[in-house]
Amino acid sequence: MKIGALVFMTDKSGNPGEVAREAERLGFESFFVAEHLMLPVNYTTHYPRSADGKVPWFYGSLLDPFIALAAAAQSTTTIKLGTAICLLPERDVIATAKATATIDYLSGGRLIFGVGAGWFAEEAQILGVNFKRRWKHLREAVEALRELWSKDVASYDGEFVRFPPIKLEPKPVQKLPPIVLGAHDAERAPKRVARYADGWCPGGLSPDKARDKINEVRSYAAEFGRDPDKLEFSVLLTPQTGEPSTETLKRYAGAGISRVVVTASAVSGSGIEAVRSAAPVLERAAKV
């Protein structure tokens, strides 16, 4: 079982390069950073994970994920580096292709590109996204990214993403870095993952639910003419005391999950201490 660490890096968390280096030293397989570009002052969206429904303050204080991963790339040698997640429809796809290819180049081919369509309507609207059509926007952006990463001359003509033939370098060391969908909606996500993603990393999916939904993704993938065996499944968890236990990790492995990403919160404290606090999961995973 591979264990990754997701750190919510802000200006109070320390240098992301130093945090990633500590995660690598501890034995984490991967290091992820989150993204929100800003926090609207006025909004009506209800945030279900807080008692008052308010979006946490640090959503407006997160470091730019690509700059954070560039620092991590220069401070580490083996740990995989990823976004969990990049809100792809809110970004220009050409600029994103350049940034991600550069990170993959600087890291020697270690990028895992986690993407999502977003849940925060006001944030998306400020950044020019048609919120009701954001999933199609995401799919087009993913398809366009692969064109830009892999082709000498790339173009795309979609509803939301379009550009004429262009040349863009550097190319990633990985010809096509894995694109992992971070969608939490277990009802709609399977078909989306099967159609255009290389993997899935939902939050909080139980082992039993994971087994059912992974089988669903694999079935859809075959219908789309894709190889189900090339898809990788992860799950994002917030560690509780003693959890995920070795037994829980074994259940995830039996369900088809190959990576567990644990949240190591560092929004107003040391990122290094945050990854250290999550390290006991590594000892449990070694027994799986």
C-alpha positions in Angstrom: 0.0 0.0 0.0 1.4 3.4 -1.0 0.9 6.2 1.5 0.8 9.8 0.4 0.6 13.0 2.4 -1.6 16.0 1.5 -0.5 19.2 3.1 -2.6 22.4 3.0 0.4 24.7 2.6 -0.1 28.4 3.5 2.4 31.2 4.3 2.3 30.0 7.9 3.3 26.4 7.1 6.9 26.8 6.2 8.8 26.1 2.9 7.1 23.5 0.8 10.5 22.2 -0.3 11.5 21.5 3.3 8.2 19.9 4.0 8.3 17.6 1.0 11.9 16.6 1.9 10.8 15.6 5.4 7.9 13.6 3.9 10.4 11.9 1.6 12.7 11.1 4.6 9.9 9.7 6.6 9.0 7.3 3.8 5.8 8.8 2.2 5.4 7.7 -1.4 3.9 11.0 -2.5 3.4 14.6 -1.5 0.4 16.5 -2.5 -0.7 20.2 -2.2 -4.2 21.7 -2.4 -5.5 24.6 -4.5 -7.9 27.5 -4.1 -6.9 30.6 -5.8 -8.8 33.0 -3.6 -11.8 33.2 -1.1 -14.8 35.3 -2.1 -15.9 37.7 0.6 -19.6 37.2 -0.2 -21.0 33.8 -1.0 -24.1 31.7 -0.3 -22.5 28.2 -0.9 -22.8 26.0 2.2 -19.6 24.3 3.3 -20.7 20.9 4.8 -17.5 20.2 6.8 -17.8 23.2 9.1 -20.3 23.7 11.9 -21.5 27.1 10.6 -21.4 26.2 6.9 -18.6 28.8 6.4 -15.7 28.1 4.1 -12.4 28.0 6.1 -10.3 31.1 6.0 -7.2 29.3 4.8 -8.8 28.6 1.4 -7.8 32.1 0.5 -4.3 31.6 1.8 -3.1 28.5 0.1 0.2 28.7 -1.7 0.1 28.4 -5.5 0.3 24.7 -6.1 2.7 24.8 -9.0 5.2 27.1 -7.3 5.0 24.9 -4.2 5.6 21.7 -6.2 8.5 23.4 -8.1 10.2 24.0 -4.7 9.4 20.5 -3.7 10.9 19.1 -6.9 14.2 20.9 -6.2 14.4 19.6 -2.6 13.6 15.9 -3.2 14.7 13.0 -5.4 12.2 10.1 -5.2 8.9 11.2 -3.7 6.1 11.7 -6.2 4.6 15.2 -6.3 1.0 16.0 -7.0 -2.0 18.3 -6.8 -5.0 17.3 -4.7 -6.5 19.0 -6.4 -6.0 21.5 -9.2 -9.3 23.2 -10.1 -8.5 22.9 -13.8 -11.5 24.8 -15.3 -10.4 27.9 -13.3 -7.0 27.9 -15.0 -5.9 28.7 -18.6 -5.1 25.3 -20.1 -2.0 26.4 -22.1 -0.4 28.0 -19.0 -1.3 24.9 -17.0 0.3 22.6 -19.6 3.5 24.7 -19.4 3.6 24.7 -15.6 2.9 21.0 -15.2 5.3 19.9 -17.9 8.0 22.1 -16.3 7.4 20.5 -12.9 7.5 17.0 -14.4 10.8 18.0 -16.2 12.3 19.5 -13.0 11.4 16.5 -10.9 12.5 13.9 -13.4 9.0 12.6 -14.1 7.4 12.5 -10.7 4.2 14.5 -11.3 0.7 13.2 -10.4 -1.8 15.7 -11.7 -4.9 15.6 -9.5 -7.8 17.6 -11.0 -11.4 18.4 -10.2 -14.2 20.7 -11.4 -14.7 22.4 -8.1 -17.7 22.8 -5.7 -17.5 26.5 -4.8 -19.9 28.3 -7.2 -18.9 31.8 -6.4 -15.1 31.1 -6.8 -15.7 29.5 -10.2 -17.9 32.3 -11.4 -15.3 35.0 -10.4 -12.8 33.1 -12.5 -15.0 32.9 -15.5 -16.3 29.4 -15.3 -19.8 28.4 -16.2 -20.5 26.5 -13.0 -23.3 24.3 -14.4 -21.1 23.2 -17.3 -17.9 22.8 -15.4 -17.6 19.1 -15.8 -17.6 19.3 -19.6 -15.1 22.1 -19.3 -12.9 19.9 -17.1 -13.0 17.0 -19.6 -12.1 19.3 -22.5 -9.2 20.7 -20.5 -7.9 17.2 -19.7 -8.1 16.2 -23.3 -6.3 19.4 -24.4 -3.6 18.9 -21.8 -2.7 15.5 -23.2 -2.5 17.1 -26.7 -0.2 19.8 -25.4 2.0 17.4 -23.4 2.5 14.8 -26.1 2.4 16.4 -29.6 4.9 18.6 -31.4 2.1 20.7 -32.8 -1.1 20.7 -30.7 -4.6 22.2 -31.2 -8.0 21.8 -29.7 -11.5 22.9 -30.7 -14.0 22.4 -27.9 -16.9 24.3 -26.5 -14.9 25.7 -23.6 -11.3 25.1 -24.6 -10.0 26.0 -28.0 -6.7 27.1 -29.5 -5.1 26.8 -33.0 -2.0 24.8 -33.8 0.8 25.7 -31.4 4.1 24.4 -30.2 4.7 24.1 -26.4 7.8 22.9 -24.6 9.3 21.6 -22.4 7.5 18.3 -22.7 7.0 16.2 -19.6 9.6 13.5 -18.8 6.5 11.2 -18.5 5.0 11.5 -22.0 1.6 11.7 -20.3 1.7 12.4 -16.6 -1.2 10.6 -14.8 -4.3 12.7 -14.5 -6.3 11.6 -11.4 -9.8 12.8 -10.8 -10.5 13.9 -7.3 -14.3 13.9 -7.5 -16.1 12.9 -4.3 -19.5 12.2 -5.8 -19.5 8.4 -5.9 -22.6 8.3 -8.1 -21.4 10.5 -11.0 -17.6 10.0 -10.7 -17.2 6.4 -11.9 -18.3 7.2 -15.5 -16.2 10.4 -15.6 -13.1 8.5 -14.3 -13.6 5.7 -16.8 -14.0 8.1 -19.7 -11.0 10.4 -19.4 -9.0 10.0 -16.2 -6.0 7.7 -15.3 -7.2 7.2 -11.8 -9.6 8.3 -9.0 -8.9 9.7 -5.5 -12.2 10.4 -3.7 -12.4 11.6 -0.1 -13.6 9.3 2.7 -14.9 6.4 0.5 -15.3 3.3 2.8 -13.6 0.1 1.8 -16.9 -1.6 0.9 -18.1 1.4 -1.1 -14.7 1.5 -2.8 -15.0 -2.1 -3.9 -18.4 -1.5 -5.5 -17.4 1.8 -7.2 -14.0 0.5 -8.5 -15.9 -2.4 -10.2 -18.2 0.2 -11.6 -15.4 2.3 -13.0 -13.7 -0.8 -14.5 -17.0 -1.8 -16.2 -17.5 1.7 -17.7 -13.8 1.8 -18.8 -14.3 -1.4 -20.9 -17.4 0.2 -22.5 -15.3 3.3 -23.4 -12.7 1.0 -25.0 -10.1 1.8 -22.3 -8.0 -0.8 -20.4 -9.4 -1.0 -16.8 -6.1 -2.4 -15.6 -4.3 0.8 -16.4 -6.4 2.8 -14.0 -5.1 3.5 -10.4 -7.4 4.0 -7.4 -6.6 6.0 -4.3 -8.6 7.4 -1.4 -8.1 10.6 0.6 -8.5 10.2 4.4 -8.2 12.4 7.4 -6.4 10.3 10.0 -8.2 9.7 13.4 -6.6 8.2 16.5 -5.4 4.7 15.4 -7.0 5.1 12.0 -6.6 4.1 9.3 -5.5 0.9 11.1 -3.6 -1.9 9.5 -6.9 -3.8 9.2 -8.6 -0.9 7.5 -5.7 -0.5 5.1 -5.9 -4.2 4.3 -9.6 -3.8 3.5 -8.8 -0.9 1.2 -6.1 -3.0 -0.6 -8.6 -5.8 -1.0 -11.1 -3.4 -2.5 -8.6 -2.3 -5.2 -7.1 0.8 -3.6 -3.4 1.1 -4.1 -2.7 4.4 -2.5 -4.1 6.1 0.7 -3.5 9.8 0.9 -3.7 11.2 4.4 -4.4 14.8 5.2 -1.6 16.4 7.3 -3.1 19.8 8.1 -0.6 22.6 8.4 -2.7 25.7 7.8 -1.4 27.7 10.7 1.5 25.6 11.9 4.6 23.8 10.8 4.2 21.6 7.7 7.1 19.5 8.9 5.4 18.7 12.1 2.2 18.0 10.2 3.8 15.2 8.1 5.5 13.9 11.2 2.2 13.6 12.9 0.8 11.6 10.0 3.8 9.2 9.9 2.3 6.4 12.1 0.2 5.4 9.1 3.4 4.4 7.4 4.2 1.8 10.1 0.7 0.3 9.8 0.9 0.3 6.0 4.1 -1.7 6.2 2.1 -4.6 7.6 -0.4 -4.7 4.8 
